[in-house]
Amino acid sequence: SSGINAEWPLRPGGMFSLLLMLGVVGGDLLILNGEEENSTSNCARVCTGTTGRDSTVWTDYPYTAEGGIYTHVDISGCGFVKIPTITSALEGTSSHWGTSGSSEVYSATTTGFKIYIAGGQFYVNSLHKEQAIEYGWNVDWIAIGFTC
């Protein structure tokens, strides 16, 4: 038995689910390198979450030709003591396919990071926080790092 429950509800498009399954199947988490010097493997943690469709705080970022927005993602509940490796994606109910920036992590710390979303060709000069709120855009993320 692989240890994976076939009934486990995997989220569609879930790169996060794949990474979590790899950790479950292998039975051990190995971090080869990161932003800072590694700690011992018994301090390694996988932590994942979302900013939430109804709770993400978007801010307009008017310094791009396409318009843009950004949000701060709080990962302080993970308890990291060194900057983790973070993967992120933009989730929502509509129209996020035409944007860019959702996987580019900015200003990562042990307690959070920022994501900037540019409008791309779909939102020429018009991407504002109102669209993100209307379409329930939020950031799904997974962080792998050390807690000691």
C-alpha positions in Angstrom: 0.0 0.0 0.0 1.3 3.4 -0.9 -0.3 5.1 2.1 -2.4 7.4 0.0 -6.1 7.3 0.5 -7.8 7.3 -3.0 -10.8 9.1 -1.5 -8.7 12.0 -0.4 -10.2 15.1 -1.9 -7.6 16.5 -4.2 -8.2 20.1 -5.4 -8.3 20.4 -9.2 -5.1 21.7 -10.7 -3.4 21.0 -7.5 0.4 21.3 -7.7 0.1 21.6 -3.9 -1.6 18.2 -3.7 1.1 16.6 -5.8 3.8 17.9 -3.5 2.0 16.8 -0.4 1.5 13.4 -1.9 5.2 13.1 -2.6 5.9 13.8 1.1 3.3 11.2 2.2 4.5 8.5 -0.2 8.2 9.0 0.6 7.6 9.1 4.3 10.3 11.7 4.7 10.9 15.3 3.8 14.3 16.2 2.4 15.2 19.8 1.8 18.4 19.9 -0.4 18.9 23.7 -0.1 17.1 26.9 0.6 17.5 30.6 1.1 19.5 30.1 4.3 21.6 27.3 5.8 19.7 24.1 6.4 18.8 22.9 9.8 18.4 19.2 10.8 15.8 17.2 8.8 13.7 16.5 11.9 12.9 20.3 11.9 11.5 20.3 8.3 7.9 21.2 7.9 5.5 21.5 5.0 2.9 24.2 5.6 0.2 25.2 3.2 -2.8 27.5 3.0 -4.8 30.1 1.1 -5.6 33.8 1.6 -9.2 32.9 1.0 -11.7 33.9 -1.7 -13.6 36.2 0.7 -10.7 37.4 2.9 -7.8 38.3 0.5 -6.8 41.9 0.9 -5.9 43.2 -2.6 -4.2 46.6 -3.1 -4.0 48.4 -6.4 -0.5 48.7 -7.8 -0.6 51.4 -10.4 3.1 51.2 -11.5 2.6 48.8 -14.4 1.3 49.6 -18.0 -1.3 46.9 -17.6 -2.5 47.9 -14.1 -1.9 45.6 -11.3 -2.6 44.5 -7.7 -0.7 42.9 -4.9 -1.4 41.2 -1.6 0.6 40.2 1.4 0.4 36.5 2.4 0.7 35.7 6.1 2.5 32.4 6.8 3.4 33.2 10.4 1.3 30.3 11.7 3.8 27.9 10.1 6.5 28.6 12.7 9.4 28.8 10.4 12.7 30.1 11.8 14.5 30.3 8.4 13.0 31.6 5.1 11.1 28.7 3.5 10.9 27.7 -0.1 7.5 28.9 -1.3 5.3 28.0 -4.3 2.2 29.9 -5.0 -0.7 30.1 -7.4 -3.7 32.4 -8.1 -7.1 30.7 -7.5 -10.5 32.1 -8.2 -13.8 31.7 -9.9 -13.1 33.5 -13.2 -10.6 35.4 -15.4 -7.4 34.9 -13.6 -6.0 32.9 -16.6 -5.1 36.1 -18.3 -2.9 37.5 -15.6 0.8 37.0 -14.7 2.8 37.1 -11.5 1.0 34.6 -9.3 4.1 32.3 -9.0 6.6 35.1 -8.4 7.2 35.4 -4.7 8.5 38.8 -3.5 10.1 39.7 -0.1 9.8 36.3 1.5 10.5 36.1 5.2 9.8 33.5 7.9 6.3 35.1 8.4 5.1 36.1 4.9 5.6 37.2 1.3 4.0 39.4 -1.4 2.5 38.5 -4.7 2.1 41.1 -7.5 -0.4 40.4 -10.2 -0.1 42.2 -13.6 -3.1 42.5 -15.9 -1.4 41.2 -19.1 -3.2 41.5 -22.4 -6.5 40.6 -20.9 -6.7 43.6 -18.6 -4.8 46.3 -20.6 -4.6 49.3 -18.3 -7.5 48.1 -16.3 -6.6 45.5 -13.6 -7.8 46.8 -10.2 -8.6 45.2 -6.9 -12.3 45.3 -7.7 -11.9 42.6 -10.3 -9.9 40.4 -7.9 -12.6 40.8 -5.3 -15.5 40.2 -7.7 -13.9 37.0 -9.0 -12.8 35.7 -5.6 -9.1 35.7 -6.5 -6.9 34.4 -3.7 -3.4 33.0 -3.3 -2.9 29.3 -2.6 0.5 28.5 -1.3 2.8 25.8 0.0 5.9 26.5 2.0 8.6 24.0 2.9 11.2 25.1 5.6 12.6 24.6 9.0 11.1 25.2 12.4 14.2 24.8 14.5 
